[in-house]
């Protein structure tokens, strides 16, 4: 993991709680990332299903209008957050250099599909 990501999370944790909610089914992989960042995690979340996200929201004990979901996928991260009335932020994925990728074909496809559906 790039140092810029670790630094951002370290600073952000001083201002708000962070939880890594991943669709990845590998507990070992997600746990390893979460341990590097010293944050809580959930794996196999099956977003845009709301089940895992509701569990995290309950753990934070905050109203949904005080919770944000940040993700790089429209049809998983943003959709899951929108289904629960959370603030959502779509970001470009970070490459191994710590810089946002200029071209992300999956996100471009999702944006095109969203525009066709009239939701983006």
C-alpha positions in Angstrom: 0.0 0.0 0.0 1.3 3.4 -0.9 2.5 5.7 1.8 0.1 8.5 0.6 -2.9 6.3 1.4 -1.6 5.4 4.8 -0.9 9.1 5.6 -4.3 10.2 4.5 -6.1 7.5 6.6 -3.9 8.4 9.6 -4.9 12.1 9.4 -8.5 11.3 8.6 -8.9 9.1 11.7 -8.3 12.2 13.8 -11.5 13.7 12.4 -13.9 10.8 11.9 -14.3 7.0 12.2 -13.3 4.8 9.2 -14.4 1.3 8.3 -13.3 -0.7 5.3 -16.3 -2.3 3.7 -15.3 -4.6 0.8 -17.0 -6.9 -1.5 -13.9 -9.0 -1.7 -14.6 -12.5 -0.2 -11.0 -12.9 1.2 -11.0 -12.2 4.9 -7.2 -12.5 4.9 -6.7 -10.0 2.1 -9.1 -7.3 3.6 -7.8 -7.9 7.1 -4.2 -7.3 6.0 -5.2 -4.0 4.4 -7.2 -3.0 7.5 -4.4 -3.9 9.8 -1.9 -1.7 7.9 -4.4 1.2 8.4 -5.5 0.2 11.9 -9.2 0.4 11.0 -12.2 -1.9 11.3 -13.2 -3.9 8.3 -15.9 -6.1 6.7 -15.4 -8.4 3.8 -17.8 -10.2 1.4 -20.2 -7.2 1.8 -22.1 -8.0 -1.4 -22.8 -4.3 -2.1 -25.1 -2.9 -3.3 -26.9 -5.1 -0.7 -27.6 -3.1 2.4 -27.1 -5.8 5.0 -23.4 -5.4 5.7 -23.6 -1.6 5.5 -26.5 -1.5 8.0 -24.4 -3.5 10.4 -21.6 -1.0 10.2 -24.0 2.0 10.5 -25.3 0.5 13.7 -21.8 0.0 15.1 -21.0 3.7 14.5 -24.2 4.7 16.3 -24.7 7.7 14.1 -27.7 8.8 12.0 -27.3 8.0 8.3 -27.0 11.8 7.4 -23.7 11.8 9.3 -22.2 8.9 7.5 -20.4 8.9 4.1 -19.4 6.1 1.8 -16.4 6.7 -0.4 -15.9 4.3 -3.3 -14.7 3.8 -6.8 -17.8 1.9 -8.1 -21.2 3.4 -9.0 -23.2 0.2 -9.0 -21.8 -1.1 -5.7 -20.5 1.7 -3.4 -22.5 4.6 -4.5 -25.7 2.6 -5.1 -25.4 1.0 -1.6 -24.9 4.4 0.0 -27.8 6.0 -1.9 -30.1 3.1 -0.9 -29.6 4.0 2.7 -29.6 7.8 2.4 -25.8 8.2 3.0 -23.6 10.9 1.6 -21.7 9.2 -1.3 -18.5 10.2 -3.0 -17.2 8.6 -6.2 -13.4 8.6 -6.5 -11.0 7.2 -9.0 -9.0 4.2 -7.9 -5.5 4.7 -6.5 -2.7 3.1 -8.5 0.4 1.5 -7.0 2.1 4.9 -7.3 -0.4 6.4 -4.9 -1.9 8.6 -7.6 -5.4 8.3 -8.9 -5.6 6.3 -12.1 -6.3 8.5 -15.2 -8.2 5.8 -17.0 -10.5 3.4 -15.3 -12.6 1.5 -17.8 -15.0 -0.1 -15.4 -15.9 3.3 -13.9 -16.3 4.8 -17.4 -18.6 2.0 -18.4 -20.7 2.4 -15.2 -21.0 6.2 -15.8 -22.1 5.6 -19.4 -24.7 3.1 -18.3 -25.9 5.5 -15.5 -26.3 8.3 -18.1 -28.3 6.0 -20.3 -30.5 5.1 -17.4 -30.9 8.8 -16.5 -29.4 8.4 -13.0 -26.0 10.1 -13.3 
